[in-house]
C-alpha cells in the first residue's frame, strides 16, 4: 500500500442530517440540497456519476450532466448508440451519484430507466449550442475511430454542409429519465460516523425513511 495515499484524510464537520429534519418526499429533499449546492456555487453542480450494467452484469460508470429533475425522476441526454445506451437497452436500471464535496454531501439514486419522449428530446436538442448540435452528429460516440484528425475533419465537413440551416435532432440522440426507487442522502460527520438517510419506494407509492449505519 502506498503510505502517502493511505494518509490522505479529511475530517467532516460541516452539517448534520437528522430524520426529523428531512422532507417526507426525497425529491423535495433533493431540491433542498440542490438549492444549497447552487448557493455554494459548486463547479458543475449538475455533474453526476452514471453507473450502468450489461445484461450479464458487467458494470460501467462515467460522468454525465443532469438536465432536469421532478417527481418523474432525473433526466440526462446522450447518444442512444453509445456504450451506456447499449447497456441501458439490455438492462434498463441505473445508479446516479452526486458528490458535492464542498458541502460534504453525496446523493445516491437507484432507479428504473426509460427514454424521454421525442418532444422532450427535440426541445432540449434545439436549446443546445449549434456546435454541440453538430457534435452530436459528427461523433459516433463510443465507437473506435481512426484518430483525432478524423473526428475534427468530420466535424468541419458537417459544419460546412449544414452552414446556417436549422439542425434537426438525429434519431440516435435523446434523453433518459431515471425513475428512483431508492435515494440515499449522505452527510459527512466527524470520526467517519456519517449521517445516511435512505428513502425506499413502497408498492403504494409512499416512501419509507430509514437511517443506515455509516
PyMOL commands that set and color helices and strands:
alter all, ss='L'
color gray80, all
select helices_A, chain A and resi 3-6+19-21+26-39+83-90+101-103+118-127+130-138+148-162+190-192
alter helices_A, ss='H'
color red, helices_A
select strands_A, chain A and resi 47-53+59-65+68-70+73-79+93-100+105-115+173-187+195-201+207-211
alter strands_A, ss='S'
color yellow, strands_A
deselect
rebuild
show_as cartoon
